[in-house]
Amino acid sequence: MKSAIIVAYRDKGLIEENIEELLRSGYEVVVAADEPSDELIRILNKYDIKATISNKRRGKWRALNDALKIASGEDILFLDSDTRIVEICKLNGKDAVEIRKEVFANSILERLISIDYFVMFLTAKLAERFNSCLSINGSAFLVKRSVIQKIGGFRRRINEDTDLGVRLGLNGFKVGVGGRAITKAPSNLKDWFVQRERWSLGGAEVLIENFWKIARKPRLWIPYLFVFYPAIIGFILSLLLPDSLILKLLYLLIPFMVFLSPKLLSLAMLMLFEIHTLKNLLVILLSFVIWSVTVTFLAKRFEYRIDCRLLPLYYFIYSPLWTMICITSFFKVLILKLLKKEIKVKRWLI
């Protein structure tokens, strides 16, 4: 028996399309709905679907656990209501499978997020090679019921999916990548910031809780570090290029060379400045070229549609902004935990 658990908050989303596809594929469908709309209730009645319904928002982790109690299958497919399953995969000897996700991309922001999801896909593929897992995107994944039970079900966390992925990795479970789903993404910057603040706060919460366990297992975090933060490539290149210590010393010494004319001193300082600037530009451009060529090649290799024209915008603006959000959220969560204060998240119930 195979079961699919779909989580919904208020709106029906893409539930009806998923129900029809899953029933055709022999799945038992279970819906966990909080504050469901009349249209959502109508759909559940139409297909006579098992459901756990709450008139108040429970928090996603609790809704998932409630749905698990009434699901019959050993292999459990989890879906968010704004995600449509396109290709259903099997576990094929794995304990869990991260389902490949693509984005309904129309606006520039949605197309940038599409690149983001491709990076997540690459991270999952690389982690599979390392036999590791540090996170699972909860909008679509497959896992054995017995595995969830062994690690204690879904826990009360901002990102219950990140927490699940970390526990899978720390406990040595095998996580693969397969299938295909299409998901909705924020269509404006306001919603994007709300989503990314939640993701970063939730990720920081799980990272701080498991920091030393994760740090002792480099295979867990190395795949994520290099794929999620491409600027690291530039940092490594700057270390490989000749040291600029001599340039720094010349910067200090030239002004004291009073025996030179002011014109020569100025030209010497200008030359040093240009050399230093060119070195920095070389590092930035070379790292971008390496990253963008790699991403473009892999997108074609995996037949993943991204707008390559937006790669400069992604690399120089979008990715650094997302990185800064993660860093500031990490320290915010750390301080709140040290002060033993509650972490509050916009538009989200923990």
N, C-alpha and C positions, 0 to 999 in steps of 0.2 A: 504494500500500500504506500502510495506517495501522497503527501499533503502539501498544499500551498496556503500560506498564511498571508493575507493582504491587510495592511494597516491603513486605516482611513481616519481623517479628522474632518468632520462636517461634510465636505463635498464628496461626490461620487468619483471624481477624477476619471481615471481610465479603468475602473473596476469592471465594468460590464465587458469591455473588450478582453480583459484578462480572464474573466470567468469563462467566457465562451472558448477561448484558446485552451485553457487548462482542463476544462471538462472534456474537450475533444481528445486531449492527450492523456486522459485517464487519471487525472488528479482529483483528490478530494479537496474542495476549496473551503477555507475557513476565513471569515472576515472579522477583524477586530476594529470596531467603529466607536469613536467617541463623538458625542453630540451630532449624531447623523442627521442629514437633511432628509426631507420626505422622499426625494428622488432616490437617495441611497437605500432607504428602507424598501422602496418599491422594487428596486433591482434585487435585493436580497430575497424578497418574497417571490419574485418572478422565477428565480432559479432555485428556490428552496435551499438556500445556502446556510450552512452552519455559521453561527455568528456569536460573538461576545460583544454586547452593546452596553455602553455607559452613557448616561445623560450628562455626565460631567467629564471633563478631561482627566484622564488617569495618569498620563505620562506614558511615553511610548514603551519604555521597558516593562511596565506593568501590563499594558495591553498585549504585548507579545507573550508574556508568561501566561496570561489568561487564555490566550488563543491556543497555546501549546497544550493546555490541559484538556481541550476538547478535540484536538487534532489526533487522527488515528495512525498516520504514517510514520515510518522510520526515517525516510528521507524527506526533509522539510525544505520547501522553497519559500523564501521570504520576499515579499514585494511591498513597496510603498504604493499608495493609490495613484501617485503621479508618474508611475513608471510602467511602461508596457513591455511585457515579455515578447520577444521576437523569435528567439531560438532557445528552446529548453535543453539544458545539458544534463548529463549524468555525473555521478561522483567519480566513477571509473577508478576506484581504489583509493580515492582521497577522502579525508574526513570532512572537508568543506570545499566549496568552490566559489570563488569571487566571479560573479557574472559580468562580462564585458558590458560597459555602459556607454551609450552615445547620447548626444543631446539634441533635442528639437531646437535647431539653431537658425534664427532669422536675423536678429539684431547683431550689432558688432559685439556687444557684451556677451550675448549667448554664444557667438562664434569663438570668443576668447575662452569662455567656460568650456567649450568643446575641446579646445587644446588642453585645458586643465584636466578634463576627464581622460583624454588620451594619455597624458602624463601619469595619471593614476593607474590606467591600464598597464602601461609600461612598468610601473613600479610593482604591480601585482605579478606580472610575468617574470620580472627579475627576482622578486622574492620567492617565486615558485622554484626558480633555478637554485636559489640558495637554501631551499627547504626551510623557509622562514615565513613569518607573517607578523606584521605590526599593526595592521588595521584592515577592517573590512567595511566597504561602503554598504550601508544597510538598506539601500533602496532596492537591491536585488542580489541575493546570494542563496546558496544551497548548502545545507549542513545535515549531518546525521543527528537524529534526536538524542541518541545515546551519548554523543559527544557533548551536546549542550547540557545534558543532565550531569555528566562527569565534572564539568567545570562550574556547575552551580546555577545554570540558567542565565537569564539576562539580569544584570544588576542595576541598581539605582544610580545611574550616571547620566551626565548631560549627553554624551555620545555612547550609548549602549553598544553600538556597533564597533567603535574603536576599542572599547573595553573588551568586547568579545574577541576581536582579532588579536589583541595583545595576549590574552589568556590562551588562545590557540597556539600562538607562537612560543610562549614561555613553557607550555606543557608538551611541546614537541609534536603537535598534530600536523598532518599533511594538508596543506591548502593549495588547491590548483586554481586555474583560470579557464573559463569556458562559457559557452552560451552567448546570448546577446540580448540586450534590453535597451530601450530608448526612454530617456527620462526628461522631465521638464527642469529648466534651470531658471534662476531669477532673471527677469527681463529688464530690471532697472537697478541702478547703483544702490539705492536705499535698501531694497530687498537683498541684494548681494552682500552688503555690509552686515546686515542682520544675520544672514546665513553663515558667513565666514567668521563672524564673532562667536557664534554658537559652536561652530566646528573647532575653532582655535581654543576656546575656553574648555570645551570637552576634551580635546586632545591633550591640552596642558594638564588637566585634572588626572587623566590616565597616566601620562608620562611621569608626573611627579610622584604619583602613588607607586609606580613600578620602576622608578628611575634606576636604582642600583641593579635590579634584576636584568633590565634591558641593557644597561651599560656593560654588563659582564658577558653579553652575547652579541658581539659585533655583527654577526650574520643577520640579526634582526633589523638593525638600524642602518647598516651601510647601504643597502639598496634604496632606501627612502632618502637618505641624506643627499646622494649625488643626483638622483632623478628629480626630486622635488625642489632642490635649491641649485639650479644650474650655475649661479654665480660662483659656486665653489670651483668650477673649472678655471675661471679667471684667477682666483686666488692661487691655485696650484701653479698655473702658468707664470704668475708673478714671482713665485718662489724659484721656479726653474730658470728664469731670466737672470742675467748678471746682477749682482747686488749693487744697489745704488748708494752704498756707503761712501764711495769716493766722490760721487756727485754732491752728497750732503756736506762732505768736508770742504769741497771747493766752494760751495755756497757760503760757508762760514769764513773761508780764508781770503777769497777774492776782494771783499771790501777793504781788507787791511793791506792790500798791495798798492800802497800809496805811490810807489814809483811808476805805476802805469797811469796813463792819461785817463780822465773821466770817460772819454769816448770808448777807449779800449775796455775799461772796467764794465761799462754798460753793455757793450757787445758781448763780453764774456759771460755776464750774468744772463743776458737774453739767450745765448746759446745753450747754457746749462738748463734754463727753464724749458726751452723747446725740446731738448733731448729727453728731459724728464716727462714732458707732456706726450711726446711721441711714444715713449715706452708704455705709458698708461693706456694710450689709445690703441696701441698694438695688442696689449693684453685683452682689453675689452672687446675689440673687433675679432681677434682670433678665437676667444672663448665663445663669442656669439656664433661665429661661422661654424665651429666644431659642433656646437649644440644644435643649431638650426639644420645643418646638413644631416646630422644623425636623426633628428626628429622627422624630417621630411622623408628620409629613406625608410625609417621604420613605419611611418604612416602608410606608405605605399606597400611595404612588405605585409602589413596586417590588414590592408584594405580598409583603413580607418580614415574617414573623410574629415579633414581639417582645412582651414583657410590659411595656407602658408604665407599669404601676404600679411597676415597679422602677427607673424612670429616676432618681428622686431618690437612691436607694441607689447606683446606678451612678455618677452625677455627683459626689456628695459623698464617697463612700467607695471604691468599686471603682476608678474611674479615677485618683483621686489616689494610691491605693496602688500601682497598676500603674506610674504615673509615677515614684514614689519608687524602685521596684525598678529601673526603667530608669536613673535618675540614679546610684544607688549602684553598679550594675553597670558603668556607663560608667567611673567613676573607679577601680573595682577592676581592670578590664581595662587601663586606661591605666597604672596603677601597675605591674601585672604585666609589661606590655610594656616599660616603662622599666627594670625590674629584670631583664628578659629571662628571666622565669619562665613556666612552662607554665600555661595556663588549664585548670582542672579543672572538670568538669561532672557533677553527680549523675546516675546512671543513664543515662549517655550515653558513647559511644565516638566519639572524633573521628578 
